[in-house]
Amino acid sequence: MIVAHVWAGKRYAVLGLARSGLATVRALAAAGAYVVAWDSDAAARSVAEAVDGVIVHDPALLDLTDAAGLVMSPGVPLNTHPLAGQARAAGVPIIGDIELFAQARADLPPHKVVGITGTNGKSTTTALVHHILKTAGIPTLMGGNIGLPVLGQEPLPAGGVYVLELSSYQIDLTQSLDCDVAVLLNITPDHLDRYDGFEGYAASKARLFAMQSAEHAAVVGTGDATSTAIAGTLSQKGRTPTTIAPGTSVDQSKWPSLQGPHNAQNALAAIAVCERLGLSPDQIDAGLESFTGLPHRMERVATLDGVAYVNDSKATNPESTAPALAAFPRIHWIVGGKAKGDDLDACRPAFSHVVRAYTIGEAGPRFAAILQGEMPVEEAGTLAAAVRAAAANAQPGETVLLSPACASFDQFRDYEDRGAAFRAAVEAL
């Protein structure tokens, strides 16, 4: 695991004991810190109790004064949780595991860090950069909002590259992560319940660059006005960001898992990152060609009777679904779940690609009403029923696409559970 000498002898409270929280508890305890840990889930608390040097106790009942930090899970809302208010009143820093990683960097062998954020595309871009580096023989690991918790992984040898996917929640809990290369792919409305409007959400993303040293590299997608404005602000400060403009011509024919205009941007961002890290064009090309994609993100799970079945369950908002619709010419679209908004306007430019839509979940009736008149629509209700109906209608050369444009929590545990259910439904055909 990754530990830092600076934590030794200091007091920390850790709230949230899922994967990253448990990794944090173990790393802090291993470094000789005094750790109080808590989670509302009794099973998670029992796992933490087994870690030497950790006390399981609700920190809301403790005096936090002089603690070195309240380490919060990114899933805990900073804007409403009462413990965050207690920590602020006591002058205690509210941090996350990425900030602890930033503090530990001085104890690690010489390395570089790539930080990647954006409303959409950050998981694919993070995995792609990691894959290109690995294919080139460069020691690398990925963490943050993807893969294993960064503190729970073994430190890289000298010359290694840590590739971190960073949500706005994680950036909010980070103060000193100086990325050698920082990437902003795009900003569209999302998670607005956690921020003071869209401007607050955008400001959170922009902080990734504010934490950087001026000489370090910035890569910014300029497909939306807010990201373009952030790139302009960096230029005004004397920095020279690499910008990825929408519609940039690129030959994707050799990249089977990077189809569609959104993946063109993801690939261009990854290329820019790897160039800044000193990789050769041949090394980058080899990684792009051999990349197999991510589960639940434009994942081709089967081809049956000439029909492709694609799992894009990670598309949890219309902006994320739009490029998936643009990637295939004739689509049987499974859409719905727990909606994050009232419309599908972001998807409208690719409606002509949809042969028929099948609505599911809580948003099903609302989305059916929106889509009526635009395309044939079936209110399937459940994912399994939608897959069966789509399979009955689809013709060879067409694609059955689960790209829900919604969160999954009305019918599933998470987007991964929803994607697994899609795969199971396809396998049952």
Helices and strands as residue ranges (DSSP letters): G 5-7, E 11-15, H 19-30, E 34-38, H 42-49, E 54-56, G 59-61, E 69-72, H 82-90, E 94-95, H 97-104, G 105-107, E 111-117, H 122-135, E 140-144, G 150-152, E 160-165, H 168-172, E 181-184, G 192-194, H 197-210, E 217-221, H 225-236, E 242-244, H 261-276, H 281-290, E 299-304, E 307-311, H 318-326, E 331-336, G 345-353, E 354-360, H 364-371, E 377-381, H 383-393, E 399-402, H 415-427
